[in-house]
Amino acid sequence: MDSVESHREFISKHSLDGITLLSDTDGSVAKLYDAYHRLFGVAGRVYFLIDSDRRIIYQKKQRIFPLKDQTETLMKQIDEHIQ
């Protein structure tokens, strides 16, 4: 549910030109993927990588707490799955 600007900064910081990150500020997509935490009104930490054929190629649900070393973990998954 991060903002478009937050995603732009992440893409720039990690030189990820050519990928798209979803900004779901109203939580509608988080609800569809069972990532919305109803009690706190926020999205849990659920990570998906979706390929150009719209297939989920990586998924990790953490709920509220982020992955340990989340950026490094996601970058590794991106490197392994995106050519």
N, C-alpha and C positions, 0 to 999 in steps of 0.2 A: 504494500500500500504506500510505498515511497513515492515521492514526487518525480515528475519528469526531470527536473533539474538535478535531483539527487542521482538519478540513473545516468544522466549525461556526465556528471562528475566522476562516477564510478567507471564508466566506459573510457573517459579521457585518462583518468589516473592509471588504468591498467592497459591502455593501448588496445582496446577491444573494438576497433573500428570494424564495421560490417556485421555486428550482432545487434539484436534488438532486445531490450529489457522492457517488460510490461509495467506500466504505472497504473495501479489499480486503486486510486485514491478513495473511491467510494466503497471498496470492498466487495463489489459484485462478483469478480472472478475468484477472489479468495473463498467466497461462500460456495461457488460451484465446485471448487477443488477441495472442499472440506478443510480449509486452512483458516477460516474465520473463527476467532475465539469469542464466542457470544458473551461471556462474562465480562471480558475487558474491552470488547468492541474494537479489537485490533486483529490483524492477521498474525497467526502463529508463524514461526520460522519454518516454512515449507519451501523446499528448493526443487525446481524443475528445470531441466534442459529439454527444449522441444526443438526437433530438427525441422528442416525446410519442408518435410512432408507432413508436418504437424503431429509427429509421433513423440511421445515422451521417451527420451533416451536415458534420462537420469532423474531420480526422485529420492528425496530424503525429507522426512517429516520430523521436525524437532519441537513442534508446538511453540511454546513461548521462548525458550532459550535458544540462542544461536548455536550453530555448529562450532566446535572448538576449531580455531583457525579457519573460520568460514571463508574468507577470501581465498586463502591458499587451497582449501579443499575444492572450492568451486572452480578456481582457475585450473587445477589439475584435471577435473572432470571435463571442462571445456576443451583443454588440450587433447585429452584422450578421445573425445567424441566429435570434435569439429575439425575438419581438415581444410 
